[in-house]
Structure formats: C-alpha cells, structure tokens
C-alpha cells in the first residue's frame, strides 16, 4: 500500500500544467483582457501603465512570441516604443525599446517579428523588427489607398494575413476594413475581401479562427473573420475600448498557464584599476613582493 501511494505521488507530481491558451485583447488605453470566443465578452486582467510622455498616451498593438513566451505592446504615435509586458498580470516586464516608427501591426512568425509601420498616412512599410534593439529591416513599401493603413497582422502557420483600418474620415476615405494576404518575402499584397467592420487589431485564436477587434464605429467589438472571403461576423461587445478615441488596439493568443520569463538582468560593471586610480593598491602589492623576495634571500 505504501509503495502504491508513493508511486501515485510521483506520477501526480511529475505531471506538467495543461496549456491554457486564450485570446487576449488590449484597448488603446492599456486595459488587457481575455476574450470569450462565443460572445466576444472580455474579462479584465489589468492595466499596462503608460510610462511615456507623448500627447497620445496608450497603445496601438500587442503581440506574443510563443517561442520565448514574451509579450510586447507598441506605444501610440509620438512615442514610438515597444514595451515588453507580462500577459499574466499586464505589468511591464522590462524597459521599453525605441523603434522610431508608427507600428500598428505586428506578428511573430516563429521567432521573427514582422510588422507594418508608416511615416505618413497611406504609405505603409513592411519590415521585420528586432524587439531587443528596435531596429527594422525593410522588405517592401506599398500604398493601399488614401488614409488606409494596416492595423493588424495574423499568421496561421502557412499564410500571413493583414487587415486595414478602413481609411480616414478626415480624408474622406472611411470604409470597412479589408483583409489581405501578404507575402513575407516580397511584401506583395493580395486582396481577399471587405470585412464589413473597422478593425484596430487582429489575431488567430486558440481555436484556429481569425478574430478582429473593432475601432472607430465598431470600437470595443469582437468579430470573427472568414479567411477565404474576408467577411466579418459580429460576436459581441468586449466591454473594453469604449469612448471617443478609444478602441481595440490589438489582439494576441497566449498561454496563461506559463508565466513569461523575467527581463534579463544588467551585467554588473567592474571597475578596472588604472595606474592613477589603482596606484595605492599597486604600490602596496609591489612592496609586499619586495619583502617576500628579501626574506627568501
């Protein structure tokens, strides 16, 4: 009996935690939440506090690296920084990195971070981005229409999808967001179709379906997107991203059973003595060596 109990204890103790992959969303104001894939309703996790000094405080996008288990939030225009954060608590998880661009769409393909940024409305640059240095490597540039910018990228293991913001009301081009396929090597875009909504972010969920978070007239809503036609189906309101100037900044899927690693610790600096700063110690050492030599004689 005792041997059976010990065996059961070993078996139970050796089991690993079951993955708990959930769709996460963050509104422009930094509220992080999980998403119900049936109703679209959000459950609050916490708030990623904004540490920058830009006039437009908040976040454009979130993205998760399933290999390193690290998550990042892109700060809004004017601050241009990538902020690592803990997807379990929403707290910052390291120092923000300057990336000097208006990145509204980010997605990891393996360990490579792809993104779309623009320097002025309507002109998009497709690139890879080093999340540790903030340095981009441009692949291609393209224009999808007046005031039209890419606000989300999503990878399903075979195809990289992009979704637009639906244009700008100020520039008379406000329409529904359009779903595209984008070639990772060339940056060439292929239009799939209109979504019937205005998107602020996009991600595949743990169920393999494509989801978009609403902005503009659809702010705060969660939609399911058909990858073959682009057509969107409203699930419901998330309860986040409400109010003028708000909306869903980004969506991502992450495992809530696995806390992210801590940020790397800075290497300690060691002062190397010079002839000037280390003179007293050097003189003492030489005197000691001299005394030892005299004793040996």
N, C-alpha and C positions, 0 to 999 in steps of 0.2 A: 504493500500500500504506500509506504513512504517513497519507494522508488518511482511509483506511478505519479505521485504528487510532484516530485522533483522533475520528472520528465515533462509533465504538463506545464509546470512553471517555466521551464526552459523554452518550450515551444511557444507559449504565450508571450514570454519576454523577448523572444527573438523576432517576433513579427514586426514589420515596419508599418508606419502610418499610411493609411489609404489616401491617395491623392484626392484633393478636393478642389478641382478646377472650376472656377466661376468667372463669369463675365463681369468686369469692373468698369465703372464709368467715373469720370470726373467732370464737374461743371467748370465753367470759366473761373468761378470764384475759389476753386480748390477743394470743393467738397467731394470726397472719394466715397463711392458706394458700390455695392454689388447689385446685379440686375437679375430679376426673375424672368426667365426666358419664355414664360407663358403670358404674363400680364404686363411685363415691362417695368413693374414697380421696383424702386430702389430701396436698399437697406443701408443706412448710414454706417460708415466705418470711422471717419474722422476728417479733419481738415488739414490740408497741406498748407502751412502758413507761408505767406509770400514774404521773402526777405529782400527783394529788390527795391529799387527806388523809382521805377518807371511810372509814368502817369497812368497807364493802363495796367494796373496790377492784376495778376491772375495767370491762367494757363491756357494754351492753345491745344495741347495734345498730351497724351500719355502713351507709354509703350513699355512692354515687358520682354525681357530676354529669357526665354525658357531654359537656356543652357547655363547661364550664370545666376539665374533667379533674381536678377536685379531689375528694378523698375525706374523709369525716368519720366519727368514731366517737363514739357517745354514751356518756358515763361512767355508771356504775351509780348506783342510788338513793342519795341522801345527798350526792352531789357535784354532780349536775345541770349538767354542762358538755358542750359539743360540741367535740371535739378534731380539728382537721384533721390528716391524716396522708398519707404518701407510700405509695401502694399498690404501688410497685415494691420498696421496702425495709422497709416497716412503721414507719419512723421518723416522729416527729411533724413536721408541716410548717406550723408557726405556732403561735400561742398559742391555748389553749382559750378558748371563749366561754361565759359563764354563760347558761343557758337556763331555769333555775328550774323545771324540771318533770321528771317521770319519763317520758321519751320512750323507748318500747320499739319503736316502728315509725316508720320514715322512708323516704320515696321521692321522688325528683325526677321531676316531670313537666315536661319542658322545663327551664327554669331556675328553676322554682318548687318549693320543698321543702315537701311535705306530710308531716304526722305525726300520731300519736295519742299523747297523754300522759294521765296520770291523777294525781290528787291523793290518791285513796284507792282500794283495790281494788274493781273492779266499775264504777267511774264513769269513762268514757272521754271525752276531749275531742278532737275532730277539728279540726285547725288547719293553717295554713301557718306556717312558721318561717323567719325571716331568719337564715341561717347566719353572717352577719357581725356581727349585733348580739345574736342570741339572743332576739329579741322575737317572740312568737307573735301570730297573728291568728286568733281562734277562729271556726270555721264552725258547729259543732254539738256537742252533747253527747248521749251515748247510754249505755245500760246493756244489756249482753249476757248478764248472769247473775251470780250470786253469785261473787265472786272471779275473774270472767272478764275478761281484758284482751287488747287487741290487741298482738301481738308481731311483726307483720310487715306491710308493705305492698309491693305489686308492681304496676308499670304496664307494659302490653304495647302501648302506643300508642293504645289505644282504651278500655280498661277498667282501673279501679283496683281491685285485689283486696286484701282484708285477711284475716289469719289470727289466730285467738285462741290463748291459751296452754293452753287445756283446763281452766281453772279451778284451784282451790286445794284441795290435800288437807287443809290445816288447817281449811278452811271446809266440808269435806265435799262439794265440787263438782268433784272431779278427774275429768275425762272426756277424750275425744280433742279435739284442736283442730278448729275449724270454719272453713271457708272462706266468705268473704262477698264480695259486690260492694258497693263504697261509692261513692255519688255525690259527685263532687268539689265540686259547687256547694252541695248541701244537707246532705251528711253522712249521708243516709239509707242504711241498710244493708239488703242483700237476701241472705238465707242461701242458699248453694249446696249445702253438704253437709259431712258429717263426713269428716275426713282419715284417721282410724284411727291417728293418732300424735299426739305432743305436740310442738309447734313452738316454737322460740326465735327463728326468723328466716325470711325468705322473699325470693326474688328470681327473676326470669326469667333464664335462662341465655342465652348467645350463640346457642343453637340454637332459641330461642323457646319452650322448655318451662319450666314453673314448677317451682321447687325449694324445698324447706323443709329447714332444719337442726333437728335434734332437741334437745329438752331434757327434763328430768325422767327418766322411764323410758326415753326414746329419746335421751338425751343423746349427742352425738357422731355421730349417724347422719345420712345424707343421703337424702332422699326426693324422688320426683317426684310432683307433684300434678296431678290432672286438673281443668282449669278448668271443665268442664261439670258434674261430679258432686262434686268435692271429694275424691274417693278418692285415697289415697296409695299409692305403690309404693316399697318399700324398695330403694335401690341398694346400700347397704352402710355400713360404719363409715368415718368420715373419718380416724380416728386422733387426733382432737383433741376437746377438750371432755369428756374423761373425768373421772370422780371426782365425789364428792358436792359439790353446789353449783356444778358447772360445767355445760357445755352449749354449744351453738352460739348465740352472741349475735346474729349477723346474717350475711346473705349479700348479695352485690352482684356485678354484672358490670362489669369494667373492662378497658381496653386496656393490655396490658403492653408494647406497643411504644412507648408515648407517656408519658414521664415527666411528672409533674404540674408545674405552674408553681411557682416559689418563692414563699413568702409575701411580701406587699407590705412594702417597707422603710419604717420610720417616717420621716416627714418631718423633716429637720434643723431644729432650733429656732435662730432668730437673735435674739440679744439686741438690743432696740431701746433706744438710749441715751436717758435722760431728762435733765432739767435738772440733776439731782443726780448720777446715775451717769456722765453724759457731760459733766460740766462742764469738766474739764481739756481735753478734745478740742475742745469748743465754744469755749472761750476762745482756744485756740491758733489755731483757724480764723479767729476774728474779728480777732485781732492780725495774721495774715497778710494778710487782706483789707485791713485798715487800712494796712499798709505798702505794699501794691501801689497803693492809691489815692494815697498821698503821693508815690510815685515818678512817677506819671502827671502830677502837678501840677508 
